[in-house]
Amino acid sequence: MNQTGLRLVAVGDSLTEGVGDPHWGGLHGWIHYLTSDSAAGIPLILVANLARSGATVADLRRRQLHRAVALAPDIITCAIGVNDVIGRRFDAATFEQDYEHVIGALAGAATRGVLTMTLHDVAAGLPLPRDTRVALRCRIAQANTVIERVSEEYGGWVIDARAATSMNGLGMLSLDRLHPNRRGHRYIAAFTLDVLRAHGAVAQDGSAAVIPAADPLVRRLRAEAAHLLWLGRHMAVPTIKALTRSMRSAPGIR
């Protein structure tokens, strides 16, 4: 084991980018807490967080994979799939093909191991019609079957989001009901640290993950305001611009 620290690279979507946990105009998130927490014993050194909001597994394969492989760190975290299952065109076979390619390449590049993550029950926190909720949960189950099988095939260390405490109703979700807030991100980091301990990647001593204490009300309100501002700048505005360009280019619209 490298006593000077384990180099870590993160790939994935908005969860790993840190959406829901704004900090001074940027983002923190569970990767930040994982790599800045001395409880690991041996330092986890964040080399790069390549995760980007809106990424699907196909996006990750095209835009993040080659960069992660080139860095050849000790550990690579890969949490992906929510944007795939939210889309109505989700195809389990295509998802499996892309996911297997990604994990196979990451497993070959990481000198210690690859951390994968199953999908949590996204539908639980969203105000969805019953039929939509059932369909979404079906797609989540299909994706998780792929994630578990491929992770096992390549020796991935699985962060099973289904085994973690549900964030819904426990003050760990942001106002958009999709992304964790600061408290939720800190819990994910603690839960991930348990997985690293179980596989001997970090020190074995330390308490199991618990729900972190809530931040003071004023801090929570400020964080939610900053989160909504971030969503507006990085998601709503680009979406509106894209729709405007599409309408202008449509036949008969000037």
Secondary structure, DSSP 8 states (H G I E B T S, - for coil): --TT-EEEEEEESHHHHTTT-EETTEE--HHHHHHH-GGGSS-EEEEEE---TT--HHHHHHHTHHHHHHH--SEEEEE--HHHHHSTT--HHHHHHHHHHHHHHHHHH-SSEEEEE----GGGGS---HHHHHHHHHHHHHHHHHHHHHHHHTT-EEE-TTTS---TTTT-B-TTSSSB-HHHHHHHHHHHHHHHHHTTSS-S-S----------HHHHHHHHHHHHHHHIIIIIHHHHHHHHHHHHHSTT--
